[in-house]
Amino acid sequence: MTAPIPPIHGFSALAFTRLTPDEQQRRAQEFFELMQQRRTVREFSDEPVPFALLELAIKTAATAPSGANQQPWSFAIVGNAEMKCAIREAAEKEEYENYHGRFPDSWLKELEQFGTDWHKPFLEIAPWLIVVFKQDYGLIVEPSGKEHKLKHYYANESVGIATGLLLAALHNAGLATLTHTPNPMGFLSKLLQRPKNEKPYLLIPVGYPAAEARVPNITKKQWVEVAQVFE
């Protein structure tokens, strides 16, 4: 009988610290209270933010689980003023079309409560922009130039999980964020010269909120609305 082929990466012992019930509860409560304070911010300060904080947040995001461990994500970090200006101009061009014909009336009605329009000054004011890209497939290029595509599994789900970790890590570091999705977002691939197997997934301005920053008075769904327990 042929011996089974061992896994490519092999296995190692799990590093896991078992917490006491009291410590579990304390950590869970503290993290909930921390994340409960996270808000989407559209008014940023131009105060500098150390790059090291973004680096750690992205490293945290990259710990996310992914289909077959293919890690189908990449992150472009933009702090250059000229590039931020170009991104704003391109985003506002698309957003103008959205607010003046592309968006259905029902969507525009939903947006009224947030006071948004096609102007996106935060794309220049925030000290950093993080653009999350989804790799639709892996791309291996031989020295000869011949290309090989590698099928990716559950790319949307994988990048979504990584993005959630990224937002939590940035908030944990004391930074404000905005989840921005100018549609279509193809201009980001062109401006940032990304490979053809990547598509923009999310544009996240990062920084400190402006001193006069305001946020809408909104509520989150209650526990009974989002959870069903089967015991």
Buried (B, 14 or more C-beta within 10 A) or exposed (E): EEEEEEEEEEEEEEEEEEEEEEEEEEEEEEEEEEEEEBBBBBBBBEEEBEEEBBEBBBEBBBEBEBBEEBBBBBBBBBBEEEBBEBBBBBBBEBBBBBBEEEBEEEEEEEBEEEEBEBEBEBBBBBBBBBBBBBBBBBBEEEEEEEEEEEEBEBBEEBBBBBBEBBBBBBBBBEBBBBEBEBEEBEBBBEBBEBEEBBBBBBBBBBBBBBEEBEEEEEEEEEEEEEEEEEE
